Amino acid sequence: MLLQKKSLTCCDTHVTQDRRRKLSLSRRTAKINAIMSAHFRQTCVVVGQDDKEPIANAARFVHTIVHGGDYQKDWKSDEGEESNKAAKEAEKHAEECTKLPMDCQLIAKLLENNDKLFSDAKAQDVETVFVIAATVAERFEPETERKKAFDMIAEKAMESATSKVESRSRILMQLYNLASDLETKFKLFCRIVEYVKKANMENVVETLVKHVEDSMEEWKQMNNNNGSERNVYLEIANMLSGMGGKEEKAMEFMLKYLATFESNESALGESSEAAKNAIASFIRLQTSFSCDLLDYKAIQALKSSNGKVFELLEIFLTKDVSDYLAFVKSNGAILKDLDLNEDETLTKMRLMSLGGIRNGGGEVSYKEICDKLQIDSNECEEWVVRAISSGLVDAKLDQVREVCIITRATQRVFGKEQWSELKNSLSNWSENLQSMKTLLSTSEDISTISAL
């Protein structure tokens, strides 16, 4: 049984990334506490050829915990008649479990008292019981039974988003690493994202983000792939957007989601809400003043489904403050619908308009700036300083002449057309350098001949 090359880790639990090593359950001891400690020393449990013993060990342990016993105490021979009775009952339960067929009935029986197990047992012991269940489930046939079993185990782990959340998330990640089928792994990852979001586990998000970036190409190769992997981008984007300081990363994943529709126009209907949210996110983001959103088919589709939202984006990327104010006067409800703050939105519109006054650089008068931004004359220098601080422009103020000298400005729209222009500029630059090199070489030759 092999480990997948890409594996997930959470908190202090680690699952080795190379290949799933064949390990016994702590010398096949009959005491479940020994199994628990061995599991976390070795980081990975693999059931040997005989599946019955680890199942029996886990079943004895669960039965003892559920009935208020102490596993170590109850399994000592000198602890009296009461302990012997508890041990016999646990043994009877273990035998019942081992006689069940290798299918979901076994998983259901083993984890039937899941809530009691989580509340009364140590986290590492609970996690090992789940890993035993998953390792056994990995052997189920047919494949549909195996997938159903993993789904059942995941459901059990996710039953609470407020109690033992760290342990539950580790279990889900162990399930992901133990599953060998790509489709099952993908569904388990979606479960992990769902649980992390539900349990508000911000400390795990960076791990998920990195794993998505590493695994997406592999997920796209799934059998019967219907584009469902794109939803992971959307879930990650939504999760990041709710975290402070992660807005730019959230926007990055939202754009990755929208990009999946470029070659699948028939599914564009699914993208409408996300396209609206992407526009709102860009407008809300006070650190980004350039984008290529207008090139996305999902954004272009809003022309027919949500024309006013598309028009608002066009104003931000291609027009000025006067156009924005006229739009808001007639369509004020749009800002509320997109959950945009009026003052913050106007601030960004003014900054972007200032950046677009002289794209190629040059002088611009204070008066022209005030007219473009629709501000009072005494506010001009303040807005230029804000634009410089935001990295939107490089500029100097000449207070005597009342002009702003712009040496660089951020281009608001940077899409296919701008890339093409940049390519042509670089090509011309390269040709000019080659011409200069040829000219210098010729000059050197002439100098040599003259010297002779």
N, C-alpha and C positions, 0 to 999 in steps of 0.2 A: 504494500500500500504506500503510495508516494505522496509527498507534500507537493503542492503547487509551487512554482518558482516565486510567484508574488504572494506574499502573505501579509495579514494584518496583525498589528500588535496593539494592545491597549493597556495603559498604565504599567503595572509591573509584570504582566503576563507576556511571555514571548513565545512565538511558535517558529521554529527553525525554518529558513527559507529554501534550502536546497532540496533534499529528498526526505520523505517521511521515513524515519529510521524505525526498524522493527525492534520494538522494546517490549519486554514482558511487563505485566502488572506487578512490579515489586516482588519478584520471585514467586509469583502466584500465591502469595500469602492469603490466608483466610480472613485476615483482619483488615477491614476497610480503611482504618486509620493509617495503616502502613501504605496502602495504595494511594491515599491522598497525599501524603508527604512525598512519595516517590514520584507522583505525577508532576509536582511543582519543582522537584529537583531536576527532572529530566526534560521538562517543558512539553513533552508530547507523549500521549498514550496511544499505543496501537495494540489491539486485541490480537492475540496469537491464533494459532490454528483452532484451538478449543475455545469457542465463544462462551461456553456455559459458565466457567469459573468467574470471569469478571462480572457477568450478569448476576450470578448468585451473590458475589461480594457486594455489589451495588444494592441489590434488592434487600439483603440482610441489613445493610447500613440504613437505608431509607426507612424500612419497617421499624427498626429500633428507635430512630429519631422521631418518627411520627407518633410512636406510642410512648414518648416521654422517657425513653431509656437512655443509658449511657453506654455507647458501643464498647468502649474499652473495658468498662466495669462488667457489663453483662456477659462478656465473652471470657471472663476469667473463671476457671473451674471451681475456685474456692470461695466464691461470693455468695453461696447459699442457694436455697431452693427457688427463691423468687427470681434470681438472675438466671438460673437454669431454665425456668419456665419461659422467661422472655426470650432466651436464646433459642429455645425449641420453636417458639412461635415465629421468630424471625427466620429460622431455618426452613420451616414449613412454607413460609411466604416465598423464600428464595427458590425452593423446589418447584412451586407453582409457576414462577416466572420462567425458570429454565425449561419447563415442559411446553411453554407456549410456542407456536410456530414463529419462524423468523420473519415477522411482518409487523405492521403497525400496532397489532394487539399487544405485542411485547413492550413497545415504547409507551403506549397508553398505560399499561399496568405499572411499569417501572416509575413513571412520573405522575401517577394519579394523585399523589399528595404533594404536589409541587409547592403550594403555598406554605405548608407546614415545614417542608424541607428548607425553604429559603429563610423562614423566620427563626428556626431552631438550630440549624447546623452552621458550621463555619463556612465562610465563603469558598475557601479552597476545596473543601470537601464537596460542596454543592457542585462546583464547577467540574470536578472529576466525575461525579455521577453523570452529568450531562455529556461529558466527553466520551464516557463509556457507551452511553446510549447512542451517540452520533457515530462512534466507531463501529458499533454493531450494525446500525442502520445502513452504513456504507456498503454492507454486504448483502443487503436485501435484493431480491429479484422478484419480479421484473423491475425495470428502471422506474416505472410509474410508482411502484410501492416505495422505492428508495426516496424518490422526490417527495412523496406524501409524508414519509417519516421525518425527513429533514424539516418540512414545513411544520409538522406537529411539534417537534422539539423547539423550533424557533418561537412558535406561538406560546409555548410554556415559559420560555425564557423572558418573553416580552409582556407577561401578564401585568406587571406593575412598572410604572414609570416614575415612582417616587421612593420605592423601597429597594435597597441593594442594587442600585442602578449601575455602579461600577462593575460589580460581579456579573450582572446580566449582560452588560455590553461585552465583557470578556468572553462570556459563553457564546454570544453571537459571532464574535470574531473567530473563536475556535471552530465553530460550525463551518464558517466560511473556509477556513484553512483545511478542514478535514474533507470537505466535499470534493469529489473528483470531476464531477460533471460540470461543464462550463455554464450551462443554463441554470443549474441549481446554485452555483456560486454567485451568478449575477443576481438571482432573486434574493439570495441571502444578503448580498451587499445592499440591495434596496431595503431590506428589512433593517439592516444596521443603520442606514441613513434615517429611516423612519423612526427608529427607536431613539437615536441620538437627538433628533429634533424634538421628539415628544418629551424626552427626559431632560432637555436643555443642557446637554453635555458639551459645552463649548470647548473643553479641553481635548476632545477627540476629533474635532472638526478638521484640524490641520492634517491629521493622519488620513482622513477620508479624502480630502482634497488631493493629496499627493497620490493616493492609490487610484483615484479616478483618472488622473493624468497619465499614470503608468499603464493602466489596464484597458482603457477605452478601445484601442485598436483590436485587442484580443476579443473583447465582448462583441464587437461588430461582426465577428466570424461565427457567432452562435447559429446553430441550426434554427430554421424557421424564424430568422431574424426579421422582425417587423418594425425596426426602428425604435424599439422600446428603450434602448440604451440612452437615447437622447433625454429621457425623463430624469436620468440621474443628474445630468447637467443642470436641469431645471431645479431639482430638489436641492442640490448643493448651492445653487445661486440664491434660492429663497432662504436657505439656512444662513448663509453668509450675510445676506442683507439685513438679517435681524440681529447681527452682532456688531458692536461698536468698532469702528475702524477697519471694517472689512468690505466697505462699499465698492472699492475698485476691483477687488477679487471677485465679488459677487457679479459685477458688471461683466467681467471677463468670462465667467461661466454662463451668464445669460447670452452673451454673443456666441459662445460655442453651441449653445442650444439652438439659437436661431439659424446658425450656419448649417445645421443638419437638414434644413428644409431646402437648401439650395439645389439639391439633386433629387428632391422628392416633392414636387409642387402639388401633387395630389393630396398631400397631407397638410397643406398650408392652413386649412381651417382650424387645425389644432393650435396654431401658433398665435392666434389673434390676441389673446389675453397677455401672453408673454411678451409680444411685440409692444403692446401698450405699456407694460411694466418696464420694458427696456428703455423706452423713450422717457418715461417718468424718472427712471433711475439716472439717466444721463443728465437730465435737466437739474435734478436734485444734487448731483455730485458737484461739489464746489472746487474740485481739484482737476477736473477734466474739461478741456475746452475744444477738443477736436475729436472727430469720430467719422466712421464710414457707414453709419447706420442706414443712410439713404440707399446704399447699394444692396442691402439685404432684401431678398424676395419677400420674406415675412413682413418686413416693414412696408415695402411697396404695396403689399396686399391690403394694407390698412386704408389705402386711397378709396377703396370701394366699401370696406366694412366699417371704417371709423375715420372718415376723411378729416375731421376737425383735429384729431390727435396727430395725424400725419402732417397737417398744415402747421401745427404748432412746432413740430420738429423742423420743418422747412424754414420757418421764421428764425429759429435759433441758429441754424446753420448757414443761412444764405441772406437774411434780411437784417433790419435794424430795429432799434427800440421803438420808433414811431409805428412800425408795422406790428410789433408785439402789443403795444398799448391799444391800438385799434382792434386787434384780434380779441384781446381780453375784454374790452368794452362790450363786444357783441357776443362773446362766448365765455363769460366768466365762470360758468359752471364746470368747464373743462378742467380748470385748475383743481377744483374741489374733487372732481371725479378721479383725478390722478394723484390726489393727496399731496399737492404741491403748495408750499407756503408762498403767498403772494410776494412778500418782501424779498425773500431769498431768490425767488425766480426772477424778479426784476433786476436784482443785483447781478445775477449771472448773465442775463440778457445784455446789460450795460457793459459788462466786462468783455463779452464776446463781440459786441459791436465795436468796442474800442480796439480789440485785436484785429478786426477786419478793416479798419480805416486805411491802413497802408500795408498791405500784405508784402509788398516788395521793399518796404522801408521808405524813408523820406521824411520830410517835414510836414507837420500838420499844426494848424493854429489852434490856440485855446478855444477860439470861437467855434471852429468846426467841431471840435471835440464836444463842447457843450451842446451844440445843436444835435449832433448824432446821439448823444446819451440822454438828451433832454434833462439837463441839470443846470444849476445856477453857476455863474462864472467863478464864484469863490470855491466851488467844489472840484474844479477841473484837475488841479494838481493832486488832490487826494485820490481821485480815481486813477490817474496815471500811475501813482505810487502803488496802488493796490494791484494794478495790472502787472507791474514789474515784479512785485512780491509774489504774485501767483505764478510767475514764469510764463505769463501770456505774451509779454513783449520784452525786448531789451530797448531801452530808450533813455534819453536825457532831456531835462527840462531847461529851456532858455527863458528865464523869468523876465529878462529885460525885453526881449522880442516877443514874449508870450507865444512861444512855439514849442512843440514837442518833437524831438528828433528821434525817429524810430529806426533802429538798425536791424531789428528782427521781430517778426510777429508770427504767432502760431496760426497755422491755416485751419480754419474751422472745419472745413470738409477735407478729408484726406481719403478719397476712395480710388476707384480704378483710374479715373481720369488724371488724378494727381500723381498716382504711381507711374502712369505712362509719361507724364511731363517730367517727372524725376528721372526716369530711365533715359529719356531723350537728352536731358541736361547732362547727365553723367556720361552719355555717349559722346556728346559734343565736347565735354571737358577732356575726355580721353583722347579724342581726335586732335584737339588743340595741343595737348601735351606731346603727342606724337609728332605733330608739326614742329613744335618748339625743339624737340629732340633732334629732328632731322636738320633744322636750321642751324642749331649749335654744332652739330657734326660737320655740316658743310663749312661753317665759319672756321672751324679748327683746321680743316683740310686746306682752305685758302691761306690761312695764317702760316701753315707749314710750308706751302709752296712759295709764299712771299719771302720767307726766311731763307729759303734755298737760293 
